Amino acid sequence: MQEASPTIALRNRGQVTIVELLPEEILDESVIAHVEESLSSIADDMAPVHMLLCFTHVRHMSSGALGVLNRLKSHIEKTGGSLKLANLRDGLQEVFRITQLNRIFEIYPDHNTALASYD
């Protein structure tokens, strides 16, 4: 996997750009800003992008980070792309359920299942 920044790693599989979030906690404003900048740059540079965002390493996220995901989804969809999420730990799945973001985002148990959904 090619490292794109200290907060993400990315690779391509066919037409899908797989982005792995590397921090265990996305709570601090500086981390959130760096993640947002990195993801927005990918969305802009590769538009229209079909992005699979993997949360394998992430244990905790702030509401600010959730806002970043909402903005990213809107931006990607406006350019004709798509955003899917995978590998959320149980605690994060609960946050998405409580905030009802699970109704907005396509969330998959693992990246292989998410990749198959693009076919």
C-alpha positions in Angstrom: 0.0 0.0 0.0 1.4 3.4 -1.0 1.4 6.0 1.8 -0.1 9.2 0.6 0.2 11.1 3.9 0.6 10.4 7.6 -3.2 10.1 8.0 -4.2 8.1 5.0 -2.9 5.4 2.7 -4.4 4.8 -0.7 -4.4 2.3 -3.5 -6.5 1.7 -6.6 -8.5 -1.4 -7.4 -10.0 -1.1 -10.9 -12.0 2.1 -10.9 -12.2 2.3 -7.1 -9.8 4.3 -5.0 -9.4 2.6 -1.6 -8.5 5.1 1.2 -7.4 3.7 4.5 -7.6 6.0 7.4 -4.6 5.4 9.6 -5.1 7.3 12.9 -6.7 5.4 15.7 -8.4 8.6 16.9 -9.7 11.3 14.7 -10.6 13.8 17.5 -8.0 16.6 17.4 -8.8 19.5 15.2 -5.4 19.3 13.5 -5.9 15.6 12.6 -9.4 16.3 11.4 -8.1 19.2 9.2 -5.4 17.0 7.8 -7.8 14.2 7.0 -10.2 16.6 5.4 -7.5 18.2 3.3 -6.2 14.8 2.1 -9.6 13.4 1.3 -10.7 16.6 -0.5 -7.5 16.6 -2.5 -8.1 13.0 -3.7 -11.8 13.9 -4.5 -10.7 16.9 -6.6 -7.7 15.3 -8.3 -9.5 12.1 -9.3 -13.0 13.5 -10.0 -15.3 11.7 -10.5 -13.9 9.3 -7.9 -15.4 6.1 -6.6 -13.9 6.1 -3.1 -14.0 3.3 -0.6 -13.1 4.7 2.8 -11.8 2.0 5.2 -11.8 2.5 9.0 -9.8 -0.6 10.0 -7.5 1.4 12.3 -10.0 4.0 13.6 -11.4 3.5 17.1 -12.8 7.0 17.8 -14.1 10.0 15.8 -15.4 13.3 16.8 -18.5 15.0 15.5 -16.3 17.3 13.5 -14.9 14.3 11.7 -18.4 13.1 11.0 -19.1 16.5 9.4 -16.0 16.1 7.2 -17.5 12.8 5.9 -20.8 14.5 5.2 -19.2 17.3 3.2 -17.0 14.8 1.4 -19.9 12.6 0.4 -21.8 15.7 -1.0 -18.7 16.9 -2.9 -18.0 13.5 -4.4 -21.6 12.9 -5.5 -21.8 16.4 -7.1 -18.9 15.4 -9.4 -20.6 12.1 -10.3 -18.6 9.8 -8.0 -19.5 7.7 -5.0 -18.4 7.2 -1.4 -18.7 4.0 0.5 -17.5 3.1 4.0 -16.1 -0.2 5.3 -14.5 -1.9 8.3 -16.1 0.2 11.0 -15.5 -1.1 14.5 -18.6 -1.8 16.6 -18.3 1.5 18.5 -18.2 3.5 15.3 -21.1 1.6 13.8 -23.1 2.5 16.9 -22.2 6.2 16.5 -23.4 6.1 12.9 -26.6 4.3 14.0 -27.3 6.8 16.8 -26.7 9.8 14.5 -28.6 8.1 11.7 -25.7 8.5 9.4 -26.1 4.8 8.6 -29.1 5.9 6.5 -27.0 8.3 4.5 -23.8 6.3 3.9 -23.4 2.9 2.3 -21.6 1.0 5.1 -20.1 -2.5 4.5 -18.6 -5.0 7.0 -15.4 -5.3 5.1 -13.6 -3.8 2.0 -14.1 -7.0 -0.1 -17.9 -6.8 0.3 -17.8 -3.1 -0.5 -15.6 -3.6 -3.6 -18.1 -6.3 -4.8 -20.9 -3.7 -4.6 -19.2 -1.7 -7.3 -19.7 -4.5 -9.9 
